[in-house]
Structure formats: C-alpha cells, structure tokens
Amino acid sequence: MTDYETIKAENKRAIESAKETIRTRNPGKQFVEKMNKYIATLEKKNQYGRFGVVDSYPDNPVGVTTTHEFGHYLADIFCGQINGEKAWKDSGKMSYPLVAQPKQQAIRKAFEKAATDGDIYKISAYSATNQHEFFAETFTMREMGEPLPDYIKEMLEEVLR
C-alpha cells in the first residue's frame, strides 16, 4: 500500500467514525454541520489517485520534485505566474500584458476545465490547490511521459512558447 493509499484508508475510517458518532450520540445541529463538512472534505480527498505526481515515482523523488519546481520557474518566466511582471522584466522580455496575460488565462481555463470535468482527480490532489500547482504538476506529468488530456497538452505548449 502506498502512503496515499494509507491516507485514503485512514480517511475512510475517520468518515465511518464520524458517521457513527452522528448516528449514535444525537449531537447538536452545529456539531452535525461541522462533522458533515469534515466528512465531505475527506470524501473529496479520497477521490484523487495520488497526493502529488511525486508519489508515483518512489525511486526518484528528488528528480520529480526538481521537475515540479522547474515547472514553477518556467511558468514564472513565460507568464509571470508567481512573481508577476517583475519576473517578466527580469527576464528581459517586453510587453508583459500582451504576452503573459493570455498564457495565464490558458492556465486558468485548463485548471477550471480539469476541475469541472473531473480530470483533476487523475492528476493529483496537490494540483487542485491552485493554478500554480496545477501547472507544475501537469508539467511534471508531461516530462515524466504520463498521459494528459489534449486540452492540458495544448495549454502547456501555449505557455511554453
């Protein structure tokens, strides 16, 4: 069992325990609402196949993590994803809004589509954190030769042009 499978099993036990507490202890409305939110959070986490792309490569965690971080660097250089216009200017490129904003929009659209279509669950739980992690995780998958939906491949190509 992988670490993430262990976490998913622990989440499942916690869900059952929370449900049992609600069923048998007759708690107040506020407590039930909090427990139901907790249950929903754990159930959502259990839908992912892995926490991060690195989990699929236990023999190469440093290489995969470095690839992930390099994805952040590239997103910053090509479209100022993390440091905005400062990274763009530091790289010597001009016309930040004209070039960077459509690339950032491509990432946002792919991120939203992956969340809506459920593809995010095939990528990783970490990719669902935000658009930055989504880009780095999908970049890592591409570099590791993993399959990706066409719209994500197209987004990566557009950003890295």
Stockholm file with secondary structure:
# STOCKHOLM 1.0

chainA/1-161         MTDYETIKAENKRAIESAKETIRTRNPGKQFVEKMNKYIATLEKKNQYGRFGVVDSYPDNPVGVTTTHEFGHYLADIFCGQINGEKAWKDSGKMSYPLVAQPKQQAIRKAFEKAATDGDIYKISAYSATNQHEFFAETFTMREMGEPLPDYIKEMLEEVLR
#=GR chainA/1-161 SS CCHHHHHHHHHHHHHHHHHHHHHHHCCCHHHHHHHHHHHHHHHHHTTSSCSSGGGGCTTCHHHHHHHHHHHHHHHHHHHCTTTTHHHHHHTTCCCHHHHHHHHHHHHHHHHHHHHHHTTHHHHCTGGGSCHHHHHHHHHHHHHTTCCCCHHHHHHHHHHTC
#=GC SS_cons         CCHHHHHHHHHHHHHHHHHHHHHHHCCCHHHHHHHHHHHHHHHHHTTSSCSSGGGGCTTCHHHHHHHHHHHHHHHHHHHCTTTTHHHHHHTTCCCHHHHHHHHHHHHHHHHHHHHHHTTHHHHCTGGGSCHHHHHHHHHHHHHTTCCCCHHHHHHHHHHTC
//
